[in-house]
Amino acid sequence: MDKISIGIIGAGYIGGVHASVLMRDERVRLAKVHDISMPRAEQLAATTGATVAASADALIESVDAVYITTPNTTHTELAVAAAGASKHVFCEKPMATNMEDARRVLEAADAGRGVFQVGHNRRFAPVYARLRQILLEEHAAHSAHIKMNRGELINPEWVGDSSTTGGFLYETTIHMFDMVRFLFGEVRELTAIGSRHEYGEVDDFSVLLNFESGLHATLCSSADASWLFPFERVEVFCHHQTIVTREMESLTISEGLTGQHRTHSMQQLSKEEKWGYLQEDRAFVDAIVDETEAIITARDGYKSVELVDACYRSVETRERIAF
Ligand SMILES: NC(=O)c1ccc[n+]([C@@H]2O[C@H](COP(=O)([O-])OP(=O)(O)OC[C@H]3O[C@@H](n4cnc5c(N)ncnc54)[C@H](O)[C@@H]3O)[C@@H](O)[C@H]2O)c1
C-alpha cells in the first residue's frame, strides 16, 4: 500500500511536535510543509525531508492528509478548504473561534470524504484516559472541581492577542471544555463569571456546570496565575472517594474513609506520550487506514466551541445558558 502523504500548515511549536511523531510512523510520508514564514517552513522541511509548498492551497492540492497547526483564527478557512477538497484533516484546537465558523467547519467535515480529527490531545493522555476508565468502571461521580491555569499570555507572541486566539478560553481552557464532555457527558447548562486584569481581555473565569447526568462541577481558569505546579487539575468526588489528577503527571485515588490513597505516576513517559500527542497522531492515521471515523470528530470540536461561546455570553449577560 502507498504511504499516506501528509502536509503540515504551520511550522511552529506544535507543527514540529506532530512532525516528529509522524516521521516515526511507517504508514505515512511527511511530504509538504507550508508556513507564512519561509525560514520556519524551510527549517521544518530540512529536519523532516519534506519539501516546502508555496501556498496553503498548493499544499492541500498535493497531499492525502493535512495538519492545520497555525494560530487559532486561521483554522476555519484552512479546515474548510482542506475538508472541501476531501482531504483527511487534523485540525489543532480550537476548531473555530465563533459559532458561525464552527458550523462552517462542521458542515465541510460532514460533506468531505476524509477523516476529520480535532487536536484535543488530552483525551489520549494516560492520566485522563485512566480517569475516564475508572469513572466508567468503578465510580458514579457526583461532582468535580476543575482548574486550568496559564502562567501568562506572552509566549508564543500571539497568545495575548485575542483577535488571533479568539480569547483566552479558546486558546487554553477549551481543552477542559472538551475534557468535561469526555469525562462527564453533555453539559445541560452553565453560568460563568469573568474579570479583566493583566491583559486586554477577560482573563480570569469561574464557571458552574450542570450535566445531563446530574453531575455538577466548578471550573476555574486564570491566564495570569504563574506556572505553579499543577496548573491543571481535575478533582472528582464520588461515594467516599476522591480522584485527583496533576497535569499529565499523575493520578491519585483515595481509598474509603481511612485517608489511604494510591498514586499512579506517568512521569516515566516521554512528554509526547504523557500529553497524548503520540497517541492522537497514531489514532488519526489508524482512522485513515481503517476507513473509520476519527475518535475526536468535528462534532466534538463544535461542542467545545459551543461551551466556550456560552461562557463568554454568560460573562457578558450574567445569565445562565442552557443547551
Ligand atoms: N493541543 C495542544 O496541546 C496544543 C499545544 C500548542 C499549540 N496548540 C495549538 O496549535 C496552534 C499553533 O500553536 P503553536 O504553539 O505551534 O504556535 P507557533 O506560533 O509556534 O506556530 C504557528 C506557526 O504558524 C505560522 N502561521 C501563522 N499564520 C499562518 C498562516 N495563515 N498560514 C501558514 N502559516 C501560518 C507561524 O508563522 C508559525 O510558524 C494553535 O492553534 C494552538 O492553540 C495546541
The ligand as an ORCA input file, in Angstrom:
! r2SCAN-3c Opt
* xyz 0 1
  N      -3.085     20.595     21.521
  C      -2.124     21.213     22.185
  O      -1.702     20.815     23.262
  C      -1.516     22.452     21.580
  C      -0.279     22.920     22.039
  C       0.256     24.068     21.443
  C      -0.444     24.715     20.447
  N      -1.658     24.247     20.045
  C      -2.418     24.940     19.001
  O      -1.677     24.850     17.783
  C      -1.741     26.061     17.063
  C      -0.330     26.600     16.831
  O       0.283     26.861     18.070
  P       1.888     26.926     18.224
  O       2.155     26.987     19.664
  O       2.513     25.868     17.410
  O       2.190     28.369     17.586
  P       3.545     28.848     16.883
  O       3.471     30.341     16.880
  O       4.717     28.184     17.488
  O       3.394     28.295     15.389
  C       2.420     28.757     14.491
  C       3.048     28.807     13.090
  O       2.025     29.116     12.154
  C       2.580     30.058     11.200
  N       1.454     30.768     10.590
  C       0.716     31.783     11.104
  N      -0.294     32.102     10.277
  C      -0.181     31.272      9.211
  C      -0.934     31.109      8.018
  N      -2.017     31.854      7.754
  N      -0.531     30.167      7.133
  C       0.564     29.409      7.367
  N       1.310     29.513      8.487
  C       0.932     30.426      9.396
  C       3.528     30.901     12.003
  O       4.484     31.562     11.202
  C       4.155     29.869     12.936
  O       5.285     29.270     12.397
  C      -2.636     26.987     17.875
  O      -3.956     26.903     17.397
  C      -2.573     26.438     19.276
  O      -3.756     26.679     20.030
  C      -2.188     23.128     20.569
*
